[in-house]
Amino acid sequence: MRSLIPLVLLILMVQLPQDVVRAENLTQHSYIFLNGYMDDTSVYQTDSGFAGQKLVVGTRGSGMVSRRQSIDVYHDSVNDGDFMDFNEWGVFQYQPYSPDPSESDLKNALCAKNYEVGSVFSESYSDIRQLVKDTDIYQDDNVSVYQMNSYVHGTARIGSRYQSSYSSVPIMVLGGVYVGEAKIQQEIEVGDGSPLVLPCP
């Protein structure tokens, strides 16, 4: 029995550093061109409370919007630090907007979850007058890649969340509602040692 206790302690000491150096990576690119109304918010953080880096970005209102966003959130195990890089480019022009009086009952929805990585992605469309969509999803035990490319004349709702088992807080929470005529591209890659590199939209 005495020889088992040092063996158990040795196993715990060997396993602990592997958990500590595991990175939590997020890469996201998005592009939207909208003529209508939008309300979206994205929240990114590397730690809870007053620790780490925080970023909240959003757009709300009606008009003509052309916007690109790129963000990288990652943990560097060599330097033992968390990093966040963000870029936004946009052209915003106000125009009043009111939805068409007649609503369509045509709907479309998709939801993908990866419990191993801790990610979820959803897109849904309602009041569809026209919808052209191309969605690709790749998931395994280490990474999730979500790529959507849609043109919609109607209402689109996009949502995503990422919280790994190594984090006490969600690293990303985003949601958006887009009404009118919109071109939406969203590319999200989360997980450890991601095998794919997302192109810029």
Summary of the structure (lengths in Angstrom):
residues: 201
radius of gyration: 20.3
end to end distance: 60.3
largest distance: 78.6
contacts: 605
relative contact order: 0.23
helix: 8%
strand: 63%
